[in-house]
Amino acid sequence: MTRCARPALAALGLWGPAGWRSLYTGVRDVLGEGHQRPSPGRMDMGAASLWGVRKAPCAVELAVLNSGITGGRRPISFSTRTSSIFGSGGDHKKEKLFLQDIAELIRARACQRVLVMVGAGISTPSGIPDFRSPGSGLYSNLQQYDLPYPEAVFELAFFSHNPKPFFTLAKELYLKNYRPNIIHYFLRLLHDKGLLLRLYTQNIDGLERVSGIPASKLVEAHGSFASATCTVCRRPSSGKDIWADVSMDKIPRCPVCTGVVKPDIVFFGETLPQRFLLHVLDFPMADLLLILGTSLEVEPFASLSEAVRSSVPRLLINRDVVGPFAWCPRSRDVVQLGDVVHSVERLVELLGWREELQDLIQQETEKLDGRDG
């Protein structure tokens, strides 16, 4: 545990038997019975609110990094190249890794449990506007509602007073039929090859689902439009049930109590979706962590980047150096800066997957053309 990790965890009140029992109960509810119990010491993320902390003060570890899950390791065969990266006896590892080293680990299947964390930077290439950016059509549409600040659209207090701005944003995401881009399909290809352990996304656009990644492989940390809940009686419904009203600029109402029906998007101060608890099992098992297009500023999502074992390589593909890659880097970190699409294209070339990825994109594009045509 790093020096700065324990105070951060203590501040959240997450140590102690009661917190552990609460967390284990939550994980059991998500996965069902019959799964192995993780090692003690994990965070009770069900008790933590999602957007309460904007930046981590230092490298916050969500888990006892050297604790594993029984049966989580599997034997792997090392090529000469991967032996030079990991060390032939596992004692001496290559001091500095580069993008080509990560590609070789994947190609040699030395990494078979790849975890991925993504943010808005993978969706902007699909044309989704930033509602906070002056000059964008969406920003202009929201300004007519006299928001005190752009983020108010995701605050419960403001939503309860005036839900119209949020549904204006929801209509924009729904009606424009945004499509996945090469980054989404690269992640889909990871899944198709049996390498994707789980994809943790901060995005609410649902493009990961559209790309064909199954829901079982997704943790939508900030929720999604796939389901909705009445804000008064808590009656659940499918997200599709409210789109007729949203598309006609109407506020969706509950057929039982007439309360406002809100898509299951996590607003500031709300608790995380229950599936977020899967991180307790996923991160100790991972043998590679990919982080794409995120500022790593919003907690507790940001601190997941510190939850893998210290021996696990972490690849950041981003415009800027962010989070622990800036303040507490590890020896196994690789940072690929610049345009995220170009960086992913470079990784695909190093992997030798270019033709496979092109075929997948063409196949899925034809499906979407048939659906939308």
N, C-alpha and C positions, 0 to 999 in steps of 0.2 A: 504494500500500500504506500503510495507516495506521501510525502510530508503534508502536502496541501489537500490530499483527498479526505482524510479523516475529519478535519474541521468542517468541510463542505457537507459531508454526509451527516455529521452531527447536527448541523444547522437545520437540516431537513427532518431531523427526528426519526431517522430510519434505522438506528441500531437497536438491538435488544430482541428478546424472544417474541414479544407481542408483534413487532413489525415483521419478523420472519414468518410467524404463523399466518399473518394476514396476506403476505405475499404468496406463500405456498398455496393457500386456499384459492387465490386469484388465478395462479398458473394452472392448478388442478381444474378449475372451472373452464378455462380456455381449452385445455388439451383433453380433458376427461381423465378418468382413472387409468391406472396401469402404466403411467410414465414414471421414470425414476425421479426421485426427489433431488433437486439441486443442492449444492453445498451451502451451508449457512453463511450469512454475511451479505446477502444481496439486498438491494433497495426495495422498499415497499413503494413501488411506483404508482400503485393504485391510489395511494394517499397523497401523491404529489400532483400539484396542478401543472398544466402543460406549459403555459407561457408566463409563469411567474417570475423567472429569472431570464434576463436577456443575454448575459455573457457569463461564462464560467470564470472564476477568479484564477484558476490554474487547472492543472490536469486532474479532473475529477474522475475517479474510478468508480464505476457502478458495481464492481464485483471484486472479490478477492482474486486477483488476476492469476495466481498460480493454482487456484482450485479448478479442477475439471469435473466432468460428469463421468461416472463409471461407464466404461465401454465407449467413451466418446472418441478415443484414438483408434486409428486404423493403420496397419502397416502399409508403407508405400515403397515403391522401387525408385531409386534415384538414378538418373542418367549421370554421365560424367559432368555435364553442365550444372545440373541441380546440386550435385555433390559439392561443386566448387562454391555454390551459393550458400548451402546449409552447412557445409563441412562434412567430410567423409565419415567422421565419427560422431557428428552431432555436437562436438565440443567447441569447434572453432568455426564461426560463421563469417561470411564475407562482410567486411566492415560497412561498405556502402553499396546499396542497391540502386539500380536504375530501371527505367521503364522496360527495357529489353529483358532484364532479369525477371520482372513480374510476368512478362509474356512467356518466358521459358518455363517458369514454375507452373503456369496454367497449361501450357502445351504438353509438358511432361506428366501432367496430372499429379504433380507433387502437392498441389492445392486443389482439393475436391469439395471443400465446404466454404464457398465464397459468400461472404456477407456484403451487402451493398447498402449504402446510405445515400439518399439523393435529396436535392432541394430544387428551388425554382429555376436554377440554372440549366436544368435539363428540359424544361418546358418552354422557355422563351424561344428556342429555335423553332418551336411549333407555331409561333405567332401569338402566344398568349401574352397579353399586355400586362405590365406592372401597374396595378390600380393606384400606386403611390406616385407615379411619374407624371409630372405636368406635361401636357402636350398629347398624352394618349387619349383616345376617345373614351375609354372607360373612366379615366380620371375626370374628364369633363362631365360625363354623365352623373358621376357621384357628387360633383361639386354643387349641383343644383339643390342638393339636400342640406347644404350648410353644415357639413361635417366639421366638428371641432378640430379633427386631424384624421387623416385617411384610415388609420387603424381602428377608428371608432366603429367602423362597419362590422368588426368582429368582436365587439364588446356586448355582453348580455344586457347591461343596463341600457345602452343605446338601442339595441335591438328591441327590447321590451317597449321602449318609448316610440320607436319608429323603425319597423322592420323593412321599410321600402328600399333603402339603399342596399341592404344585403341582397334582396331579391333582384335588384337591378344588376348586381354583379353576377348573381347566379344565372340570370337569363343570358348574360353575355357568354358565360362559359358553356351553357347548354346549347344555345341556338347556332353558334358559329361553327360547330362540328370540327373542332380542332383535332388534328391527327397526330399520332406518335411520330417521332423523328428517329434518326439513325441511333441515337443514344438508347431510346426505349427498346429498339429492336436488337441492339447489342446485348442488352440485359435479358431480353427474351431468348436470345441464342445461348447465353450462359445457362438458362433454365433448360432449354432443349438438349443441351449437352450433359445435363445432370450435374452441373457444377454449382448451381445457385442454391444456397442454404435458405436465405430469406432476403427480401428486399424491403427495407425500411424507407418510407417516403414521407416527406413533409407536404407534398403536393396534394391538392384537393381536386385536381382536374380529371383524375381517373384515367389518364393516358397509359399508365402501366397496365391497367386491366384491358384497355382497348388493344394494346400491343399483343395480347394473348398470354400474358403471365397470369397463371391461375391465382384465385383469391387465397388459396392455402399458402402460397409463397409470398404474400404481401402483408405488410403491417403498415396501414395508413395512419401514421401517428397523429395527424391532424384531422382525421375523419374523412368522410367522403359523401357524395350526393347519392350513393347507392341506397341509402335508407334514410328515414326521417322519423321524428318523434313530436307528438303534441307537447307544447310547452306548458300546458295546464294539466291534462289528465295522464300524460306520458304514454298515450296510446301509440304503439309503433306502426309504421307503414312502410311500404316500398317507396323509394325515391321517385319512381315513375308515376306514382299516384298524384304527385303535386305538380308535375311539369305542365299540365294543361293550364292550370291557373297561372303559373309563373310565366309561361310564354305569352299569356294575355294580360300581363302586368297586374294580375290580381294577387292579393295576399292569400296563400293557401290556408284553409281553415279545417279544423277537425270536424268530421261528420257527427261526432258524439257530443262534444262540449263546445264547439265553435272556437276553441283556442287556436292560436297561430301554430301551424305545423312547421317546424324548423328542420332542415336537413341535418344529418348527424355530422356536421362540421364542428370541430372543437374550437370554441371561442376562448378568448383570454380568460384565464381563471378557472376554466372547466377541467375536470379530470380527463385523463387520457383514455382512449378506447381500451377495453380489456385485453385485446390482442397485443397491446404494447408489452404486456408482461412476458411475452415469449422471449424477450431479450435475455431473460434470466437463463434460459436454456441455450439460446442461439450463440451468444457472444463467447462463452467459454469453449464452445465446440468449433468455432471458426478457425480456418487456417489461412485466410486471406480476407482483408477488409478493403473494399473499394468505396471511396467517398467522392461523389460527383456533384458539382454545381450547387454548393450550399455554403453559407457564411458561418455555419456552426455557432450561431449566436443564441438560438432559442433553446432553453432548457426545459425538460431534461433530455430532449433529443440529442443536443450537442454532446453531452457527456457520454453517449454511447460510443463515441469514437475512442474512448479510453477503456472500454470494457473488455476488449480482446486481450489475450495474454501478451505479455511484453515481447515474446519471441515471434509473434505473428506479424508479417509484413502488412503495412498499411499504405495504400496508394491514394493520394489526393489528386484529383483532376479538377482544376478550378482556375478562375481568373486571378485569384489572390491566395497568398498563404494565410490560412485561417486557423482558429482554435488551437488545439494542442500542437499542431504542426509549427505554429509560430512561437508559443511560449514554453512548451515542454516537449520538444521533438524526441523521437526515439531513433535508435541506430538503424532500425529496419524500415524507416519511413522512406517513401518515394513521393516527391512532389512534382507534378507535371502542370506547369502554369501556362495560361493562354486560353484561346477559344476552346470551349469544352468539346464541341463537335469535332474540331480538328484534332484534338488530343485523343479522342475516342477512335477516330479514323486511323491515327498513327498506331494505336494499340492493336486495332483489328488487323492492320498490315503485319505487325510483328507476330501476331498469332497465326497468320495465314488463313484468316477466316473471311477475307474480302468477298469471294464469290458466294460462299454460303450465306453471308449477310445480305448481299444483293438479291439473291434468290428469295430469301425470307421476306424482304421488304416488298418485292414485286408481288409475291403471293398474298401477303396481307393487304397490300394496297388494292389489289383486285377484289378481295373480299369486301373491303370498305366501300369501294366504288359500287359494287352490287347492292350493298345494304342501303347506301345513301341515294342511289340512282332512282 
